[in-house]
Amino acid sequence: MADKKEGKMLAFVGMPGSGKSTASAFLQKKGIPFVRLGDLTDETVKQMGLPLNPENEKLAREKLRAEHGMAVYALKAEPKIRSLLESHSVIALDGLYSWEEYVFLKKLFAQLTVIHIYAEPEVRYKRLAGRAVRPVSPEQARSRDLSELEKLNKGGPIAIADYMIENNSDEIGHLQSQIELLMIRLKL
């Protein structure tokens, strides 16, 4: 049954390096809390006693989904989502990945709005190689793209997104202005 709350849930989807976390951080600065679904990966890697790196993150993601199903990230985040919706009119989700996560959340929260942040592969790979935390080579980034599309059913939420924001600019202000325009459009 869908949640009766009037709050809005904005879920950012896109490939690695597209700007999902940047978008969520921007909303957080505006007082909109977010749930980073990928925190479960980080916690699982730590519980496994492994260093946080792309290989161990992939291992943790695949382990979690093999043990708990493809909707595990949404399932584990549901209590935090409900809690935030009780006290905020708008929340954001960073990292909705699988089709199963989307279906699970859409059944529970009719107010789920999916926003695809798109950046060309070359742009994303450059960002991922240059980031301060857990940088990856273009080859690793391409491999992760293929793995997420083939094994995580990631294409579905991207394809069914309610809105799309293009984020090929190197200027963070471009993404922020695109989010501002969308928020006006959504009357938020």
N, C-alpha and C positions, 0 to 999 in steps of 0.2 A: 504494500500500500504506500502511496506517495506521501511524503511529509507534508503537513498542512501549513507549515511556517511560510511566511511571505518572503523570507530572506532569499537573496540571490546567490547562487554558487557559480563562479566563473572558473572553468577548468581549462588550463593551458595545455595544448597538445602540440607536438612537433618533434622533429628529429633532434638528436643531440647537437647542441650548439646553436639552435635556432633562436634562443632568447627566452625560454620559458621561465627560468629562474630569475633573470633580469626583470621580466614583466612582474613576477610575483613580488620581488623585492621593491619595485616601484610602487605597487599597490600597498605593500606593507608600510611604506613611508607615508602614504596617504591615510593610514589608519585602518586599512583593510587587512585582517589577518589571513594567513595562508597555511595550508597543510601541504607539506612536501612529502609526497608519497614515497620518494626515494630514501627518506630517512630510515625506512625499514631495511633497505639494502645495507646502509652503513651500519646499523645496529647488528644485523646478521653477520656481516663480515667481522665485526669486533667480537661477537659471541663465538665465532669460529676460531678466534685467536689469530687472525690473519691481518696483514697490513692492508690498508685501504688503497687499492690500485685497480685499474680497469679489469684485469684478469680475475681478481677476487670478487669484484662487484658482479661480474658476469656469473661467476660460480654461485654466488649468493642468490642472485635473481632467479637463476635456473633451479636451484635447490628449493627455494621458497615456493615457486610455482609447481614444481614436481610434487612437493609434499602437501600443498594446500590448495592447489588449483589456480587457474589463470586470473581469478578475481581477488587473489590474496591481498594485494596492496589496498584495494578499496575496502575489502572486508575489515582489515586491521585498522584502517583510518576512520571507519564509520563512527565510532564513539567520539573521536575528536571533532569530526565534522558536525555531528549533532550538537555537541557542546558549544561550538563556535556559532552555529546558526541560532542557538537560543539567546545569545547575547549580542549578535551583530546582524545588521541588515544585509551585508554583503561579505562573502568570504571568497578566497581563491584556492584553487588546487593546482599545485605544480607537479606535473609529471603523470597525468593520466595516460596509461600506456595501452593496455590490452582492450580488445573489444569486450571481453567479459567484464572488465572493470567498468567500462562505460554502461553496459546493460545493467549491471548490479546497481550502480549509483542512480541511473535514470529511473529505475523502478522505485527506488526509495525517495528520491529527491526530484520532483517534477521541475523544480526551479534550476536544474543544472543547465548551464549554457556553456557550450564547448567553443573555445577560441583556438584556431590553428595559427600558430606563429610559424611563418615560412621564411626560410633563408636558403639560398642556393648552396649545394654541397661544398663548393670551393670556399665560400664565405664561412660556412660552419666549420670546416676542417681547419681553416686558418685560426678561427677563434679557439677551437679546442686545443690546438697545438700551443697557443700562446697563453692559455689561462694559468694562473698561479697555482691553483689547487688541482692536482691530478691531470696534468696535461697529457694529451695523446697525440701520436703522430697521425698524419693523414691516412696512412694505411690502417692503423688501428681504428680510426674513426669510420672509415668505409666498412671495415669488418663489423663494427658495432651496428652500423646502419642496417646491413644485410641481416645480421643476427636478430635485431629487434623486429624487423619486418617479417622474417621467416618464422621465428620462434615465439614472438610475443603478441602476434596479432595486432600490431601497432597501427597498421594502415586503416583499420575500421574507424577509430575515433577521429583520425585526421580527415578521412573522406566524408564523415557525417557532421563535421564541425558546423556550428551555426554561423560562425564568422571567421574571417581570415585576416591576419595582419601580416604585411610583407615587412621583413626585417633584414634587408641586405646592406644597410648602411653601417658604416663604422662608427657613426655618431649615436651614442646612447639616447640623445635627445630625440632622434627620429622615432625610435620605438616608443618612447614615452609619449610623444605627441600623438602617435597612432592609437595608443591605449586611451589617452584622454578623449580623442574623437569618438572612439567606440563607447566609452563610458557615457558621453553625452547622448549618443545614439540610443543607448540602453536606458537612458534617464536615471543614471546612478550618480 
